[in-house]
Amino acid sequence: MNLSVGIVGLPNVGKSTTFNALTRAQNAESANYPFCTIEPNKAFVPVPDIRLKELAKIVKPQKILHSLIEFVDIAGLVKGASKGEGLGNKFLSNIREAEIILHIVRCFDDDNISHVEGVVDPIRDVEIINTELILADIEQLNKKIQKLTKDLKSNTKGAKESLEMAQNLLEHLNKNLSANSFEDKENPYYKSLIKELRLLSAKEVIYGANVDEAHLIKDNEYIVKLREYAAKNKHELIKLCAKIEEEMIALSDEDSNELLKSLGAQDSGLEQIIRVSFSKLGVINYFTAGDIEVRSWTIKNGSKAPQAAGVIHNDFEKGFIKAEVISYEDFIKYGGEAKAKEAGKLRLEGKDYVVKDGDLMHFRFNV
C-alpha cells in the first residue's frame, strides 16, 4: 500500500528542514540558496499511536512496531517549473508518485534567509505552486485528449464519455482551477482519468505553515491570511516551526515535551502532520499483540477481515478461516486477551467482517 506524502514548496521555505525533523536525521541537506535539494530524499516515518504503548504495558513484548508513512522531500519549485524552469518537470514527476501533497509555506520574516520572490507573501507563494501543478496537468490532459480522439475514431468502448470528461476537466483547469475543485468528481470517468494520469492538482493538500518561534502560538498576519485561504479551499493547515522541530532531533522525548510546553504548544507540529496525513490517506490500523512484538498494521478503511489478513501474508488471505477479534478498548479494560475472553469480549468473525480501527486480531487460516 502506497502511503506517500510529497513535501513541496518554493526554494528556501523550510522543506528540507522539515524533512530532517520528520525523519529525526540530518540526511537532507538544507542551505540558504535555491535548489539545495536536487534528488528527492525519501524516508519512512513511524506514525505516532499512543495505543501501542498502552498495549505494550500489558503484553510486555520484545519490541513495538509502528505503522509507517513515506515522506518525500522534493526540490523547490519556481515559476515556469511546468515548462522546465529550475529543475522543472523532473520534480513534478516526483510529486505525481505521492498520494498527498504537504505544501510548506514560509510565514516568517528573516533578512538572513533569502526568498526567491524577494519578499514573503504566503498566498502568492501558494498560488505560484498551484499554477505550476495545474499547468503540468493541462499538458498531461492535452496528451490524453489526443489519444482519446483517436480512440473515438476507432470506436473504442467508453472513448466518447472519457473524451467528454477530459474536455470538461481541461476547460476547468484552463480557468486556473485545480482538479480537486472539479464539481463532477464522483463521475467514474473522472475517477478513471485521475487514476491513470495521477493529476497533481487532484491530490489532497496539507499546508505546513512554517513560522518563527515567536508566532508558534499566536498567529501573525501571514498565518491569518493563509488560514483563510486554506479554509476557503477546504485544505488542512498545520502550523510548525521547522527550526525548533529540527533542534528537537537531538533531544529525548521527555526533553522535547518540556520544550514544547515552555513554548505553549501541546504537541509537535510534525506529529500533527503525520497524523493528518495518515488520516487523509483513508486508512486505519489494526493490531497484533504477542510476546515477540506489538504491531500496528495499516489497511484501507472498509477492508474486510481476509484483506486485513493479507497485509501480514498472502497465505493468510488465501486460506482465511476466521478472525479472533477484541476491540482495543476491551483489551485495555480487561487487562489483556485472557480476561477479555473470559468476559466474552473475544469474537470470532468471518469473511464479511469489516475491520474497525483499533481491533486486535488473530487469524485462523489453512493453506
C-alpha positions as CSV (number, residue, x, y, z in Angstrom):
1,M,0.0,0.0,0.0
2,N,1.4,3.3,-1.1
3,L,1.3,5.8,1.8
4,S,3.4,8.6,0.4
5,V,3.5,12.3,1.1
6,G,5.4,14.7,-1.2
7,I,6.8,17.8,0.5
8,V,6.7,20.7,-1.9
9,G,7.1,24.5,-1.8
10,L,9.3,27.3,-3.2
11,P,13.0,27.2,-2.5
12,N,14.1,28.3,1.0
13,V,10.8,27.8,2.7
14,G,12.0,25.1,5.1
15,K,11.1,21.9,3.2
16,S,14.4,20.1,3.8
17,T,14.5,21.3,7.4
18,T,11.0,19.9,7.9
19,F,12.0,16.6,6.3
20,N,15.1,16.4,8.6
21,A,12.9,16.9,11.6
22,L,10.3,14.3,10.4
23,T,12.9,11.7,9.9
24,R,14.9,12.7,13.0
25,A,18.1,12.6,11.0
26,Q,20.3,15.1,9.2
27,N,20.1,13.3,5.9
28,A,18.5,16.0,3.8
29,E,20.9,18.9,3.0
30,S,19.5,22.3,3.8
31,A,21.1,25.6,2.9
32,N,20.2,29.2,2.1
33,Y,20.2,29.0,-1.6
34,P,17.7,27.7,-4.2
35,F,17.8,24.1,-5.5
36,C,19.8,22.9,-2.5
37,T,17.7,19.7,-2.9
38,I,18.3,18.1,-6.3
39,E,17.3,14.4,-5.9
40,P,14.3,13.7,-3.8
41,N,15.1,12.5,-0.3
42,K,12.8,9.7,0.9
43,A,12.2,8.2,4.3
44,F,9.7,6.1,6.1
45,V,8.4,7.7,9.3
46,P,6.6,5.9,12.2
47,V,3.0,7.0,12.8
48,P,2.6,8.1,16.4
49,D,0.0,6.0,18.2
50,I,-0.2,6.0,22.0
51,R,-2.3,2.8,21.8
52,L,0.8,0.8,21.0
53,K,2.5,1.9,24.3
54,E,-0.7,1.0,26.3
55,L,-0.8,-2.4,24.7
56,A,2.8,-3.0,25.4
57,K,2.3,-2.2,29.1
58,I,0.0,-5.3,29.2
59,V,1.7,-7.6,26.8
60,K,5.3,-6.7,27.6
61,P,6.7,-7.6,24.1
62,Q,10.3,-7.6,23.0
63,K,9.6,-4.7,20.5
64,I,6.9,-2.3,19.3
65,L,6.4,-1.8,15.6
66,H,4.5,1.3,14.3
67,S,2.8,1.8,11.0
68,L,4.9,3.7,8.6
69,I,4.3,6.6,6.2
70,E,6.7,7.7,3.5
71,F,7.7,11.3,3.1
72,V,9.5,12.6,0.0
73,D,11.4,15.9,0.1
74,I,11.0,17.3,-3.4
75,A,13.2,20.1,-4.7
76,G,11.9,23.7,-4.7
77,L,9.6,24.6,-7.5
78,V,9.6,28.0,-9.2
79,K,7.6,29.9,-11.8
80,G,7.9,28.1,-15.0
81,A,8.5,24.6,-13.5
82,S,5.9,23.1,-15.7
83,K,7.9,24.3,-18.7
84,G,11.2,23.1,-17.3
85,E,12.4,26.2,-15.3
86,G,14.5,25.5,-12.3
87,L,14.8,21.7,-12.4
88,G,11.2,21.6,-13.6
89,N,9.4,18.6,-14.9
90,K,11.7,16.1,-13.2
91,F,10.4,17.4,-9.8
92,L,6.8,17.4,-11.0
93,S,7.1,13.7,-11.8
94,N,8.3,13.1,-8.3
95,I,5.2,14.7,-6.9
96,R,3.0,12.7,-9.2
97,E,4.0,9.5,-7.4
98,A,2.8,10.8,-4.0
99,E,-0.7,10.3,-2.7
100,I,-0.8,13.6,-0.7
101,I,1.0,17.0,-1.0
102,L,2.4,18.6,2.1
103,H,3.0,22.2,0.9
104,I,5.4,24.0,3.2
105,V,4.7,27.8,3.2
106,R,7.0,30.4,4.6
107,C,5.2,32.5,7.2
108,F,8.0,34.4,8.9
109,D,10.4,37.3,8.2
110,D,14.2,36.8,8.3
111,D,16.6,39.1,6.5
112,N,19.2,36.4,6.7
113,I,17.2,33.9,4.7
114,S,16.6,34.9,1.1
115,H,13.3,34.5,-0.6
116,V,13.2,33.5,-4.3
117,E,10.4,36.1,-4.9
118,G,12.2,38.9,-2.9
119,V,9.6,39.3,-0.2
120,V,7.4,37.0,1.9
121,D,3.8,36.6,0.7
122,P,2.2,33.2,1.6
123,I,-0.8,33.5,-0.7
124,R,1.3,34.5,-3.7
125,D,3.7,31.6,-2.9
126,V,0.9,29.1,-2.7
127,E,-0.6,30.3,-5.9
128,I,2.7,30.0,-7.8
129,I,2.9,26.3,-6.8
130,N,-0.8,25.7,-7.6
131,T,-0.4,27.3,-11.0
132,E,2.6,25.1,-11.9
133,L,0.7,22.0,-10.8
134,I,-2.3,23.0,-12.9
135,L,-0.2,23.8,-16.0
136,A,1.5,20.4,-15.7
137,D,-1.9,18.7,-15.5
138,I,-3.1,20.6,-18.6
139,E,-0.1,19.3,-20.5
140,Q,-0.9,15.7,-19.4
141,L,-4.6,16.1,-20.2
142,N,-4.0,17.5,-23.7
143,K,-1.9,14.4,-24.5
144,K,-4.7,12.2,-23.2
145,I,-7.3,14.1,-25.2
146,Q,-5.3,13.5,-28.4
147,K,-5.2,9.7,-27.6
148,L,-9.0,9.7,-26.8
149,T,-9.8,11.5,-30.1
150,K,-8.0,8.7,-31.9
151,D,-9.8,6.1,-29.8
152,L,-13.2,7.7,-30.6
153,K,-12.5,7.4,-34.4
154,S,-11.7,3.7,-33.8
155,N,-15.0,3.3,-31.9
156,T,-13.2,2.2,-28.7
157,K,-15.6,1.5,-25.9
158,G,-16.0,4.4,-23.5
159,A,-13.9,6.7,-25.6
160,K,-16.8,9.2,-26.2
161,E,-17.6,9.5,-22.5
162,S,-13.9,9.7,-21.5
163,L,-13.2,12.4,-24.1
164,E,-16.1,14.5,-22.9
165,M,-15.0,14.2,-19.3
166,A,-11.4,15.1,-20.3
167,Q,-12.5,18.1,-22.3
168,N,-14.7,19.3,-19.4
169,L,-11.9,18.9,-17.0
170,L,-9.5,20.7,-19.3
171,E,-11.9,23.7,-19.5
172,H,-11.9,23.7,-15.7
173,L,-8.1,23.7,-15.5
174,N,-7.7,26.4,-18.1
175,K,-9.5,28.7,-15.6
176,N,-6.6,28.1,-13.3
177,L,-8.8,25.9,-11.1
178,S,-7.4,22.7,-9.6
179,A,-8.8,19.3,-10.5
180,N,-9.5,18.9,-6.8
181,S,-12.2,21.6,-7.1
182,F,-13.9,20.0,-10.1
183,E,-17.6,19.5,-9.4
184,D,-18.2,16.1,-11.0
185,K,-15.5,14.2,-9.0
186,E,-17.8,11.3,-8.3
187,N,-18.2,10.6,-12.1
188,P,-16.5,7.2,-12.9
189,Y,-14.8,8.7,-16.0
190,Y,-13.3,11.4,-13.8
191,K,-12.0,8.9,-11.4
192,S,-10.6,6.8,-14.2
193,L,-8.7,9.8,-15.6
194,I,-7.3,10.7,-12.2
195,K,-6.2,7.2,-11.5
196,E,-4.4,6.9,-14.9
197,L,-2.9,10.4,-15.1
198,R,-2.3,10.9,-11.4
199,L,-3.1,14.6,-11.9
200,L,-1.1,16.8,-9.4
201,S,-3.9,19.3,-8.7
202,A,-6.3,16.5,-7.8
203,K,-4.3,15.5,-4.8
204,E,-5.2,16.2,-1.2
205,V,-3.1,19.2,0.1
206,I,-2.0,20.0,3.6
207,Y,-0.4,23.4,4.2
208,G,2.5,23.4,6.6
209,A,2.8,27.0,7.8
210,N,6.4,27.5,8.8
211,V,6.6,30.2,11.4
212,D,9.3,31.6,13.7
213,E,9.4,30.8,17.4
214,A,7.6,34.0,18.4
215,H,4.5,33.0,16.4
216,L,4.3,29.3,17.2
217,I,1.2,30.0,19.4
218,K,0.0,33.4,18.4
219,D,-0.8,33.8,14.7
220,N,1.0,36.6,12.7
221,E,-0.6,38.3,9.7
222,Y,0.8,35.7,7.3
223,I,-0.9,32.8,9.2
224,V,-4.2,34.7,9.4
225,K,-4.2,35.1,5.6
226,L,-3.1,31.5,4.9
227,R,-5.8,30.1,7.3
228,E,-8.5,32.0,5.5
229,Y,-7.1,30.8,2.1
230,A,-6.9,27.1,3.4
231,A,-10.4,27.2,4.8
232,K,-11.8,28.7,1.6
233,N,-10.2,25.9,-0.5
234,K,-11.1,23.2,2.1
235,H,-7.5,22.3,2.9
236,E,-5.9,21.5,6.2
237,L,-3.4,23.9,7.7
238,I,-0.9,22.9,10.4
239,K,1.4,25.4,12.0
240,L,5.0,24.4,12.8
241,C,8.4,26.0,13.5
242,A,10.7,23.8,11.4
243,K,13.8,25.3,13.1
244,I,12.6,24.2,16.6
245,E,11.4,20.8,15.3
246,E,14.9,20.2,13.8
247,E,16.5,21.3,17.1
248,M,14.4,18.7,18.9
249,I,16.1,15.9,16.9
250,A,18.9,15.7,19.5
251,L,16.5,15.8,22.5
252,S,14.9,12.9,24.3
253,D,11.1,12.6,24.1
254,E,10.8,13.9,27.6
255,D,13.0,17.0,26.9
256,S,11.1,17.6,23.6
257,N,7.8,17.6,25.5
258,E,9.3,20.1,28.1
259,L,10.5,22.4,25.3
260,L,7.1,22.3,23.6
261,K,5.3,23.1,26.9
262,S,7.7,26.0,27.6
263,L,6.6,27.4,24.2
264,G,3.0,26.9,25.0
265,A,2.5,24.1,22.5
266,Q,0.7,20.8,23.4
267,D,2.3,18.6,20.7
268,S,4.7,18.8,17.8
269,G,3.6,20.3,14.5
270,L,5.3,17.3,12.8
271,E,3.2,14.8,14.8
272,Q,0.2,16.7,13.7
273,I,1.3,16.5,10.1
274,I,1.9,12.7,10.3
275,R,-1.5,12.1,11.9
276,V,-3.4,14.3,9.5
277,S,-1.5,12.8,6.5
278,F,-2.3,9.3,7.7
279,S,-6.0,10.2,8.1
280,K,-6.2,11.9,4.7
281,L,-4.9,8.7,3.1
282,G,-8.2,6.9,4.1
283,V,-6.5,4.2,6.2
284,I,-6.9,2.7,9.6
285,N,-4.8,0.5,11.9
286,Y,-5.4,-2.9,13.5
287,F,-3.1,-4.5,16.0
288,T,-1.4,-7.8,16.7
289,A,0.0,-8.4,20.1
290,G,2.3,-11.2,21.4
291,D,5.4,-11.9,23.4
292,I,7.7,-11.0,20.4
293,E,6.0,-7.8,19.2
294,V,3.1,-5.5,19.5
295,R,2.5,-4.2,16.0
296,S,0.3,-1.9,14.0
297,W,-0.9,-2.9,10.5
298,T,-2.3,-0.4,8.0
299,I,-5.3,-1.2,5.8
300,K,-7.8,0.8,3.7
301,N,-10.8,1.9,5.7
302,G,-13.6,-0.5,4.9
303,S,-11.4,-3.5,4.4
304,K,-12.8,-6.9,5.3
305,A,-11.0,-9.5,7.5
306,P,-9.4,-11.6,4.7
307,Q,-7.9,-8.4,3.2
308,A,-6.6,-7.4,6.6
309,A,-5.0,-10.8,7.0
310,G,-3.4,-10.5,3.6
311,V,-1.4,-7.5,4.8
312,I,0.5,-9.8,7.0
313,H,1.0,-12.6,4.4
314,N,-0.8,-13.5,1.2
315,D,-1.3,-17.1,2.6
316,F,-3.3,-15.6,5.4
317,E,-5.8,-14.2,2.9
318,K,-5.9,-17.2,0.6
319,G,-6.5,-19.7,3.4
320,F,-8.6,-17.4,5.7
321,I,-11.0,-19.3,8.0
322,K,-11.9,-16.9,10.9
323,A,-10.5,-13.9,12.8
324,E,-10.4,-13.7,16.5
325,V,-11.2,-10.1,17.4
326,I,-11.0,-8.0,20.6
327,S,-11.6,-4.2,20.5
328,Y,-8.7,-2.1,21.7
329,E,-11.0,-0.6,24.5
330,D,-11.9,-4.1,25.8
331,F,-8.3,-5.3,25.6
332,I,-7.2,-2.4,27.8
333,K,-10.3,-2.5,30.1
334,Y,-9.8,-6.2,30.9
335,G,-6.0,-6.2,31.0
336,G,-5.3,-8.5,28.1
337,E,-6.6,-11.3,25.9
338,A,-7.3,-13.9,28.6
339,K,-9.5,-11.8,30.8
340,A,-11.2,-10.2,27.8
341,K,-12.1,-13.7,26.6
342,E,-13.4,-14.6,30.0
343,A,-15.7,-11.6,29.8
344,G,-17.0,-12.7,26.4
345,K,-15.3,-9.9,24.6
346,L,-13.4,-12.1,22.1
347,R,-15.4,-12.6,18.9
348,L,-15.0,-15.0,16.0
349,E,-15.6,-13.1,12.8
350,G,-15.9,-14.4,9.2
351,K,-15.0,-13.2,5.7
352,D,-17.6,-10.4,5.7
353,Y,-16.4,-8.7,8.8
354,V,-15.3,-5.1,8.2
355,V,-12.3,-4.4,10.3
356,K,-12.5,-1.5,12.7
357,D,-9.7,0.9,13.7
358,G,-8.0,-0.4,16.8
359,D,-9.1,-4.1,16.5
360,L,-6.7,-6.6,18.0
361,M,-6.8,-9.6,15.6
362,H,-5.5,-13.1,15.4
363,F,-6.2,-15.0,12.2
364,R,-7.0,-18.7,11.7
365,F,-6.1,-19.9,8.3
366,N,-5.3,-23.1,6.3
367,V,-3.2,-23.3,3.2
